[in-house]
Amino acid sequence: MNVKETVLKQLAASEGEYISGAALARNMNISRNAVWKVVKSLEKEGFSIEAVTSKGYRISEDNNKLSEDIIKAVEKSDRDIIVLDEVDSTNDYAKKLAARGAKNGTAVIADRQTAGKGRMGRNFVSPPGCGVYISIIIRPKFGIETSPLITSAAACAAANAIEMLCKENVGIKWVNDLYMNDKKICGILTEASMGLEMRSLDYAVIGIGINVGKNDEFDSELRRRASSIEECTGKKIDRNRLCAEILRLIDIYLENPESREYLEEYRKREILTGHEITAQTGGTSIRGIAEGIDDNANLIVRLADGSKIHLGSGEATLCRPVNNS
Ligand code: BTN
């Protein structure tokens, strides 16, 4: 690890407390002047660091530069993390890494995506500086029959991480869209690769896109349906902390999805349940009342004739917006 990485890690590990130049210098066996030079060079790279006489240095609360060193220090992990300024899609990048043997838990994070992918072949608008675009490689220990549970467990992990940081309720719209104040703030795209015997998953890539800060790239149609954490709460969220929290919770939620313990939380968060919905599934459109989530994370829909269907995939929308006020 070079000096810059070590300084960043120490500053991040201090969790907002100042560390004196003398302590940093001592820990790394370099001069205080050398520490100062490293801090200046980190600032040039875009990190926002406060220096206060007689206190020392700390990462500013408003630092908005993503860094694998900060994320690892906050998560207290040593997982493989790749942070990129720009990439076409973190999911595509992660799939290439996974095919080359990247470890379980490897994360790819970008400040900007030029071809961010959404579900159903849509694009995911991913401007720089205001989102978290993260893809996590998992090499599941569980069987292929458990794979439908991956996305819903990941949705709970992401909802929890966001709530932890902004203290505002996060809902889940089946399958995996996260909502705040009736607007979508996060989408999840999971892509999987089958093992050779087709009975196991070789790997899955869980791609999570979160609108964190205000952005000007949403057109008026998108603005009607989507928002960002900052616009909903008025709070500026530290993207490095959010990444660290997501990674910590993904590990926990995906440890044993077969237990289905997380489904109770998923059901509490799910926002379609109890409402009239339309759903697109397998090329057809249906209308009915969403009655809940079954044990395989399918949406149960009661149709007009009283019969029930369990939807495993597709897209559902409320016929009328829910008024929370
Ligand atoms: C959706 O809302 O339809 C899913 C959006 C998923 C977006 C994330 S951003 C990180 C990862 N990389 C991608 O290209 N897509 C996912």
Boltz pocket constraint, residues with backbone or C-beta under 6 A from the ligand:
constraints:
  - pocket:
      binder: B
      contacts: [[A, 88], [A, 89], [A, 90], [A, 91], [A, 92], [A, 113], [A, 115], [A, 116], [A, 117], [A, 118], [A, 119], [A, 120], [A, 122], [A, 124], [A, 132], [A, 133], [A, 134], [A, 135], [A, 177], [A, 186], [A, 187], [A, 188], [A, 189], [A, 206], [A, 207], [A, 208], [A, 209], [A, 210]]
      max_distance: 6.0
